[in-house]
Amino acid sequence: MNKAKRLEKIRELREFVDQINGESTKDSLILVEGKRDLDALSYLGCSGNIQMYHNYKNIVDLADNFRVKYKKLILLLDLDDSGEIMSRKISHLLNQRYIDNSYRKKIIKITQGKIRTTEELKSFYNSML
């Protein structure tokens, strides 16, 4: 990839981070699978209300906690089969309401489908530098 394209990807990632940070101040919960995913987002500059799926006892615990505290759930679960299954289960449990999958789609677009897990965002970003 040439330098101009790499710089464009860096700009897109920074815009993505700004959007995530803006969302986290609007009664939104950003959900990732595990610690490495959280670390990768933090490395990129994401802050705010980002929580790990594995902090909850089960999917019902997550849904109950979400309904009490938040208005929007942004799913940044992995783009692999397990992440897709978890996303569908969560969406089904919350009747598709309050769920925002658009950021997962943005990751696919920015990385051109080259990453399958959220934690890979860190290495993708570093490869663009």
VEXPA-745339 format. One record per atom (N, C-alpha, C): atom name; residue number from 1; x, y, z; residue in one letter. Coordinates in nm, 4 decimals. Layout:
<atoms>
atom/nr/xx/yy/zz/rest
CA/NUM/X/Y/Z/A .
...
</atoms>
This chain:
<atoms>
atom/nr/xx/yy/zz/rest
N/1/0.0855/-0.1172/0.0000/M .
CA/1/0.0000/0.0000/0.0000/M .
C/1/0.0903/0.1238/0.0000/M .
N/2/0.0588/0.2195/-0.0851/N .
CA/2/0.1434/0.3383/-0.0920/N .
C/2/0.1166/0.4328/0.0254/N .
N/3/0.2035/0.5293/0.0401/K .
CA/3/0.1983/0.6195/0.1560/K .
C/3/0.0663/0.6969/0.1628/K .
N/4/0.0166/0.7438/0.0501/A .
CA/4/-0.1086/0.8197/0.0491/A .
C/4/-0.2252/0.7348/0.0999/A .
N/5/-0.2294/0.6090/0.0590/K .
CA/5/-0.3374/0.5199/0.1039/K .
C/5/-0.3235/0.4888/0.2521/K .
N/6/-0.1999/0.4699/0.2973/R .
CA/6/-0.1776/0.4442/0.4410/R .
C/6/-0.2214/0.5650/0.5228/R .
N/7/-0.1878/0.6850/0.4796/L .
CA/7/-0.2285/0.8068/0.5513/L .
C/7/-0.3810/0.8202/0.5536/L .
N/8/-0.4461/0.7808/0.4460/E .
CA/8/-0.5922/0.7843/0.4408/E .
C/8/-0.6518/0.6862/0.5418/E .
N/9/-0.5921/0.5683/0.5543/K .
CA/9/-0.6398/0.4699/0.6520/K .
C/9/-0.6203/0.5206/0.7949/K .
N/10/-0.5089/0.5867/0.8200/I .
CA/10/-0.4853/0.6452/0.9526/I .
C/10/-0.5912/0.7510/0.9822/I .
N/11/-0.6210/0.8345/0.8832/R .
CA/11/-0.7242/0.9374/0.9004/R .
C/11/-0.8597/0.8728/0.9291/R .
N/12/-0.8933/0.7675/0.8555/E .
CA/12/-1.0199/0.6974/0.8772/E .
C/12/-1.0262/0.6358/1.0168/E .
N/13/-0.9159/0.5781/1.0622/L .
CA/13/-0.9132/0.5205/1.1975/L .
C/13/-0.9297/0.6291/1.3032/L .
N/14/-0.8670/0.7421/1.2844/R .
CA/14/-0.8804/0.8526/1.3809/R .
C/14/-1.0230/0.9057/1.3834/R .
N/15/-1.0846/0.9138/1.2672/E .
CA/15/-1.2246/0.9554/1.2598/E .
C/15/-1.3140/0.8546/1.3312/E .
N/16/-1.2861/0.7265/1.3130/F .
CA/16/-1.3583/0.6192/1.3811/F .
C/16/-1.3467/0.6361/1.5332/F .
N/17/-1.2250/0.6613/1.5809/V .
CA/17/-1.2014/0.6803/1.7246/V .
C/17/-1.2789/0.8018/1.7749/V .
N/18/-1.2759/0.9111/1.7013/D .
CA/18/-1.3509/1.0306/1.7418/D .
C/18/-1.4998/1.0018/1.7519/D .
N/19/-1.5526/0.9251/1.6574/Q .
CA/19/-1.6946/0.8905/1.6602/Q .
C/19/-1.7273/0.8026/1.7808/Q .
N/20/-1.6424/0.7049/1.8081/I .
CA/20/-1.6632/0.6179/1.9246/I .
C/20/-1.6595/0.7002/2.0529/I .
N/21/-1.5622/0.7889/2.0637/N .
CA/21/-1.5517/0.8723/2.1837/N .
C/21/-1.6738/0.9620/2.1991/N .
N/22/-1.7252/1.0128/2.0891/G .
CA/22/-1.8465/1.0939/2.0945/G .
C/22/-1.9670/1.0138/2.1400/G .
N/23/-1.9769/0.8921/2.0937/E .
CA/23/-2.0884/0.8048/2.1322/E .
C/23/-2.0845/0.7705/2.2805/E .
N/24/-1.9650/0.7533/2.3331/S .
CA/24/-1.9551/0.7075/2.4722/S .
C/24/-2.0002/0.8139/2.5713/S .
N/25/-2.0237/0.9349/2.5247/T .
CA/25/-2.0742/1.0393/2.6148/T .
C/25/-2.2251/1.0552/2.6040/T .
N/26/-2.2898/0.9723/2.5244/K .
CA/26/-2.4338/0.9847/2.4991/K .
C/26/-2.5128/0.8670/2.5552/K .
N/27/-2.4883/0.8261/2.6759/D .
CA/27/-2.5585/0.7129/2.7369/D .
C/27/-2.5458/0.5859/2.6543/D .
N/28/-2.4285/0.5673/2.5926/S .
CA/28/-2.4035/0.4486/2.5116/S .
C/28/-2.3012/0.3591/2.5799/S .
N/29/-2.3186/0.2303/2.5608/L .
CA/29/-2.2232/0.1315/2.6069/L .
C/29/-2.1559/0.0720/2.4845/L .
N/30/-2.0246/0.0720/2.4844/I .
CA/30/-1.9471/0.0107/2.3776/I .
C/30/-1.8991/-0.1236/2.4307/I .
N/31/-1.9362/-0.2304/2.3622/L .
CA/31/-1.9082/-0.3650/2.4111/L .
C/31/-1.8051/-0.4350/2.3236/L .
N/32/-1.6987/-0.4821/2.3872/V .
CA/32/-1.5960/-0.5630/2.3209/V .
C/32/-1.5931/-0.6996/2.3905/V .
N/33/-1.5230/-0.7951/2.3297/E .
CA/33/-1.5214/-0.9296/2.3876/E .
C/33/-1.4308/-0.9410/2.5093/E .
N/34/-1.3050/-0.8992/2.4970/G .
CA/34/-1.2114/-0.9232/2.6059/G .
C/34/-1.1093/-0.8127/2.6244/G .
N/35/-1.0146/-0.8390/2.7124/K .
CA/35/-0.9149/-0.7399/2.7526/K .
C/35/-0.8276/-0.6936/2.6363/K .
N/36/-0.7851/-0.7841/2.5505/R .
CA/36/-0.6998/-0.7430/2.4380/R .
C/36/-0.7742/-0.6508/2.3419/R .
N/37/-0.9041/-0.6730/2.3278/D .
CA/37/-0.9858/-0.5831/2.2453/D .
C/37/-0.9923/-0.4443/2.3090/D .
N/38/-1.0151/-0.4433/2.4384/L .
CA/38/-1.0191/-0.3176/2.5136/L .
C/38/-0.8845/-0.2453/2.5052/L .
N/39/-0.7758/-0.3197/2.5199/D .
CA/39/-0.6415/-0.2615/2.5103/D .
C/39/-0.6157/-0.2014/2.3726/D .
N/40/-0.6596/-0.2697/2.2672/A .
CA/40/-0.6389/-0.2198/2.1307/A .
C/40/-0.7142/-0.0893/2.1088/A .
N/41/-0.8380/-0.0829/2.1565/L .
CA/41/-0.9150/0.0408/2.1416/L .
C/41/-0.8531/0.1541/2.2224/L .
N/42/-0.8064/0.1221/2.3424/S .
CA/42/-0.7396/0.2237/2.4250/S .
C/42/-0.6124/0.2732/2.3567/S .
N/43/-0.5385/0.1829/2.2973/Y .
CA/43/-0.4155/0.2178/2.2248/Y .
C/43/-0.4448/0.3175/2.1121/Y .
N/44/-0.5580/0.2981/2.0462/L .
CA/44/-0.5968/0.3879/1.9368/L .
C/44/-0.6514/0.5213/1.9868/L .
N/45/-0.6803/0.5289/2.1173/G .
CA/45/-0.7298/0.6543/2.1737/G .
C/45/-0.8754/0.6526/2.2134/G .
N/46/-0.9398/0.5361/2.2038/C .
CA/46/-1.0796/0.5262/2.2462/C .
C/46/-1.0865/0.5341/2.3979/C .
N/47/-1.1796/0.6120/2.4442/S .
CA/47/-1.1994/0.6261/2.5884/S .
C/47/-1.3493/0.6238/2.6137/S .
N/48/-1.3855/0.6402/2.7354/G .
CA/48/-1.5282/0.6418/2.7646/G .
C/48/-1.5770/0.5082/2.8136/G .
N/49/-1.7007/0.4842/2.7874/N .
CA/49/-1.7683/0.3690/2.8443/N .
C/49/-1.7537/0.2458/2.7551/N .
N/50/-1.6383/0.1814/2.7651/I .
CA/50/-1.6109/0.0583/2.6911/I .
C/50/-1.6018/-0.0542/2.7935/I .
N/51/-1.6821/-0.1563/2.7739/Q .
CA/51/-1.6814/-0.2686/2.8678/Q .
C/51/-1.6613/-0.3993/2.7933/Q .
N/52/-1.6154/-0.4972/2.8687/M .
CA/52/-1.5899/-0.6297/2.8122/M .
C/52/-1.7106/-0.7212/2.8351/M .
N/53/-1.7467/-0.7931/2.7313/Y .
CA/53/-1.8559/-0.8895/2.7403/Y .
C/53/-1.8294/-0.9903/2.8512/Y .
N/54/-1.7049/-1.0306/2.8654/H .
CA/54/-1.6704/-1.1340/2.9628/H .
C/54/-1.6775/-1.0858/3.1077/H .
N/55/-1.7067/-0.9578/3.1295/N .
CA/55/-1.7277/-0.9069/3.2655/N .
C/55/-1.8662/-0.9436/3.3183/N .
N/56/-1.9546/-0.9852/3.2298/Y .
CA/56/-2.0905/-1.0189/3.2694/Y .
C/56/-2.1027/-1.1694/3.2890/Y .
N/57/-2.1930/-1.2084/3.3791/K .
CA/57/-2.2126/-1.3506/3.4087/K .
C/57/-2.2606/-1.4260/3.2852/K .
N/58/-2.3531/-1.3642/3.2140/N .
CA/58/-2.4102/-1.4250/3.0945/N .
C/58/-2.4788/-1.3160/3.0126/N .
N/59/-2.5390/-1.3559/2.9035/I .
CA/59/-2.5999/-1.2586/2.8131/I .
C/59/-2.7216/-1.1893/2.8760/I .
N/60/-2.7937/-1.2604/2.9613/V .
CA/60/-2.9088/-1.2009/3.0290/V .
C/60/-2.8620/-1.0938/3.1280/V .
N/61/-2.7537/-1.1202/3.1980/D .
CA/61/-2.6954/-1.0221/3.2899/D .
C/61/-2.6558/-0.8949/3.2131/D .
N/62/-2.5951/-0.9132/3.0977/L .
CA/62/-2.5582/-0.7998/3.0130/L .
C/62/-2.6822/-0.7201/2.9747/L .
N/63/-2.7849/-0.7880/2.9265/A .
CA/63/-2.9075/-0.7202/2.8827/A .
C/63/-2.9741/-0.6458/2.9977/A .
N/64/-2.9821/-0.7085/3.1143/D .
CA/64/-3.0432/-0.6440/3.2304/D .
C/64/-2.9651/-0.5196/3.2717/D .
N/65/-2.8335/-0.5315/3.2765/N .
CA/65/-2.7482/-0.4187/3.3132/N .
C/65/-2.7626/-0.3066/3.2112/N .
N/66/-2.7647/-0.3413/3.0846/F .
CA/66/-2.7766/-0.2417/2.9779/F .
C/66/-2.9073/-0.1650/2.9894/F .
N/67/-3.0178/-0.2352/3.0053/R .
CA/67/-3.1506/-0.1710/3.0090/R .
C/67/-3.1621/-0.0681/3.1212/R .
N/68/-3.0939/-0.0911/3.2318/V .
CA/68/-3.1014/-0.0011/3.3462/V .
C/68/-3.0187/0.1254/3.3244/V .
N/69/-2.9025/0.1132/3.2588/K .
CA/69/-2.8068/0.2232/3.2556/K .
C/69/-2.7902/0.2955/3.1222/K .
N/70/-2.8265/0.2318/3.0105/Y .
CA/70/-2.7885/0.2865/2.8805/Y .
C/70/-2.9055/0.2939/2.7836/Y .
N/71/-2.8848/0.3738/2.6793/K .
CA/71/-2.9858/0.3885/2.5754/K .
C/71/-2.9435/0.3242/2.4432/K .
N/72/-2.8135/0.3021/2.4270/K .
CA/72/-2.7626/0.2483/2.3003/K .
C/72/-2.6475/0.1530/2.3287/K .
N/73/-2.6451/0.0428/2.2565/L .
CA/73/-2.5394/-0.0572/2.2710/L .
C/73/-2.4640/-0.0667/2.1387/L .
N/74/-2.3362/-0.0299/2.1419/I .
CA/74/-2.2509/-0.0378/2.0244/I .
C/74/-2.1700/-0.1661/2.0352/I .
N/75/-2.1949/-0.2568/1.9421/L .
CA/75/-2.1262/-0.3853/1.9453/L .
C/75/-1.9978/-0.3774/1.8633/L .
N/76/-1.8860/-0.3945/1.9317/L .
CA/76/-1.7562/-0.4044/1.8654/L .
C/76/-1.6971/-0.5423/1.8934/L .
N/77/-1.7832/-0.6411/1.8809/L .
CA/77/-1.7397/-0.7791/1.8994/L .
C/77/-1.6621/-0.8212/1.7758/L .
N/78/-1.5832/-0.9261/1.7903/D .
CA/78/-1.4989/-0.9715/1.6807/D .
C/78/-1.5815/-1.0022/1.5561/D .
N/79/-1.5140/-0.9980/1.4431/L .
CA/79/-1.5785/-1.0208/1.3142/L .
C/79/-1.5720/-1.1667/1.2720/L .
N/80/-1.5327/-1.2530/1.3659/D .
CA/80/-1.5273/-1.3961/1.3381/D .
C/80/-1.6620/-1.4605/1.3709/D .
N/81/-1.6689/-1.5924/1.3572/D .
CA/81/-1.7957/-1.6626/1.3791/D .
C/81/-1.8492/-1.6445/1.5210/D .
N/82/-1.7619/-1.6529/1.6212/S .
CA/82/-1.8097/-1.6398/1.7594/S .
C/82/-1.8627/-1.4992/1.7858/S .
N/83/-1.7977/-1.3988/1.7300/G .
CA/83/-1.8457/-1.2614/1.7452/G .
C/83/-1.9790/-1.2398/1.6767/G .
N/84/-1.9955/-1.3019/1.5612/E .
CA/84/-2.1231/-1.2921/1.4882/E .
C/84/-2.2350/-1.3582/1.5676/E .
N/85/-2.2071/-1.4745/1.6238/I .
CA/85/-2.3078/-1.5462/1.7023/I .
C/85/-2.3469/-1.4646/1.8257/I .
N/86/-2.2469/-1.4117/1.8954/M .
CA/86/-2.2759/-1.3301/2.0144/M .
C/86/-2.3560/-1.2064/1.9760/M .
N/87/-2.3213/-1.1427/1.8659/S .
CA/87/-2.3948/-1.0236/1.8207/S .
C/87/-2.5402/-1.0561/1.7925/S .
N/88/-2.5637/-1.1682/1.7247/R .
CA/88/-2.7018/-1.2078/1.6948/R .
C/88/-2.7808/-1.2367/1.8221/R .
N/89/-2.7174/-1.3060/1.9175/K .
CA/89/-2.7869/-1.3388/2.0426/K .
C/89/-2.8229/-1.2121/2.1206/K .
N/90/-2.7287/-1.1210/2.1302/I .
CA/90/-2.7539/-0.9958/2.2023/I .
C/90/-2.8627/-0.9155/2.1315/I .
N/91/-2.8528/-0.9058/2.0003/S .
CA/91/-2.9533/-0.8317/1.9228/S .
C/91/-3.0917/-0.8934/1.9400/S .
N/92/-3.0979/-1.0255/1.9373/H .
CA/92/-3.2251/-1.0952/1.9549/H .
C/92/-3.2822/-1.0701/2.0947/H .
N/93/-3.1980/-1.0785/2.1956/L .
CA/93/-3.2436/-1.0591/2.3332/L .
C/93/-3.2975/-0.9175/2.3548/L .
N/94/-3.2370/-0.8206/2.2882/L .
CA/94/-3.2823/-0.6818/2.3017/L .
C/94/-3.3780/-0.6422/2.1887/L .
N/95/-3.4286/-0.7415/2.1175/N .
CA/95/-3.5241/-0.7201/2.0082/N .
C/95/-3.4741/-0.6215/1.9037/N .
N/96/-3.3444/-0.6246/1.8739/Q .
CA/96/-3.2801/-0.5398/1.7737/Q .
C/96/-3.2808/-0.3908/1.8114/Q .
N/97/-3.3574/-0.3545/1.9138/R .
CA/97/-3.3615/-0.2146/1.9543/R .
C/97/-3.2344/-0.1807/2.0294/R .
N/98/-3.1973/-0.0577/2.0212/Y .
CA/98/-3.0829/-0.0031/2.0942/Y .
C/98/-2.9477/-0.0521/2.0419/Y .
N/99/-2.9456/-0.1405/1.9449/I .
CA/99/-2.8212/-0.2010/1.8976/I .
C/99/-2.7659/-0.1211/1.7795/I .
N/100/-2.6359/-0.0946/1.7839/D .
CA/100/-2.5689/-0.0263/1.6740/D .
C/100/-2.4536/-0.1144/1.6256/D .
N/101/-2.4703/-0.1704/1.5067/N .
CA/101/-2.3664/-0.2526/1.4452/N .
C/101/-2.2866/-0.1756/1.3414/N .
N/102/-2.3165/-0.0489/1.3246/S .
CA/102/-2.2529/0.0284/1.2174/S .
C/102/-2.1021/0.0405/1.2359/S .
N/103/-2.0552/0.0395/1.3595/Y .
CA/103/-1.9111/0.0526/1.3830/Y .
C/103/-1.8354/-0.0739/1.3429/Y .
N/104/-1.8986/-0.1869/1.3555/R .
CA/104/-1.8378/-0.3111/1.3072/R .
C/104/-1.8212/-0.3033/1.1559/R .
N/105/-1.9226/-0.2503/1.0901/K .
CA/105/-1.9166/-0.2350/0.9444/K .
C/105/-1.8089/-0.1349/0.9045/K .
N/106/-1.7912/-0.0309/0.9849/K .
CA/106/-1.6864/0.0678/0.9566/K .
C/106/-1.5480/0.0045/0.9674/K .
N/107/-1.5299/-0.0832/1.0645/I .
CA/107/-1.4009/-0.1526/1.0788/I .
C/107/-1.3729/-0.2362/0.9537/I .
N/108/-1.4733/-0.3057/0.9049/I .
CA/108/-1.4566/-0.3865/0.7839/I .
C/108/-1.4176/-0.2970/0.6672/I .
N/109/-1.4850/-0.1840/0.6552/K .
CA/109/-1.4570/-0.0928/0.5438/K .
C/109/-1.3163/-0.0343/0.5539/K .
N/110/-1.2800/0.0139/0.6709/I .
CA/110/-1.1491/0.0768/0.6896/I .
C/110/-1.0363/-0.0223/0.6625/I .
N/111/-1.0504/-0.1427/0.7161/T .
CA/111/-0.9431/-0.2425/0.7040/T .
C/111/-0.9575/-0.3276/0.5779/T .
N/112/-1.0599/-0.3023/0.5003/Q .
CA/112/-1.0884/-0.3790/0.3791/Q .
C/112/-1.1006/-0.5280/0.4101/Q .
N/113/-1.1571/-0.5589/0.5270/G .
CA/113/-1.1800/-0.6970/0.5681/G .
C/113/-1.0551/-0.7727/0.6081/G .
N/114/-0.9452/-0.7016/0.6291/K .
CA/114/-0.8180/-0.7684/0.6594/K .
C/114/-0.8068/-0.8150/0.8036/K .
N/115/-0.8911/-0.7647/0.8913/I .
CA/115/-0.8849/-0.8103/1.0302/I .
C/115/-1.0142/-0.8815/1.0662/I .
N/116/-1.0042/-0.9748/1.1587/R .
CA/116/-1.1207/-1.0518/1.2028/R .
C/116/-1.1515/-1.0300/1.3499/R .
N/117/-1.0551/-0.9748/1.4233/T .
CA/117/-1.0778/-0.9499/1.5656/T .
C/117/-1.0496/-0.8036/1.5966/T .
N/118/-1.1157/-0.7526/1.6977/T .
CA/118/-1.0984/-0.6124/1.7369/T .
C/118/-0.9556/-0.5859/1.7808/T .
N/119/-0.8936/-0.6827/1.8456/E .
CA/119/-0.7562/-0.6633/1.8942/E .
C/119/-0.6575/-0.6404/1.7798/E .
N/120/-0.6901/-0.6860/1.6603/E .
CA/120/-0.6024/-0.6672/1.5455/E .
C/120/-0.5993/-0.5231/1.4956/E .
N/121/-0.6895/-0.4396/1.5444/L .
CA/121/-0.6875/-0.2985/1.5050/L .
C/121/-0.5543/-0.2328/1.5397/L .
N/122/-0.4973/-0.2728/1.6509/K .
CA/122/-0.3685/-0.2159/1.6935/K .
C/122/-0.2591/-0.2456/1.5907/K .
N/123/-0.2461/-0.3702/1.5510/S .
CA/123/-0.1426/-0.4053/1.4544/S .
C/123/-0.1726/-0.3468/1.3167/S .
N/124/-0.3012/-0.3381/1.2808/F .
CA/124/-0.3365/-0.2750/1.1542/F .
C/124/-0.2933/-0.1287/1.1539/F .
N/125/-0.3248/-0.0602/1.2624/Y .
CA/125/-0.2863/0.0811/1.2746/Y .
C/125/-0.1342/0.0955/1.2641/Y .
N/126/-0.0611/0.0133/1.3387/N .
CA/126/0.0857/0.0210/1.3362/N .
C/126/0.1429/-0.0079/1.1973/N .
N/127/0.0774/-0.0946/1.1230/S .
CA/127/0.1253/-0.1266/0.9888/S .
C/127/0.1052/-0.0100/0.8919/S .
N/128/0.0171/0.0833/0.9281/M .
CA/128/-0.0077/0.1993/0.8426/M .
C/128/0.0906/0.3132/0.8709/M .
N/129/0.1618/0.3058/0.9835/L .
CA/129/0.2551/0.4132/1.0186/L .
C/129/0.3808/0.4097/0.9341/L .
</atoms>
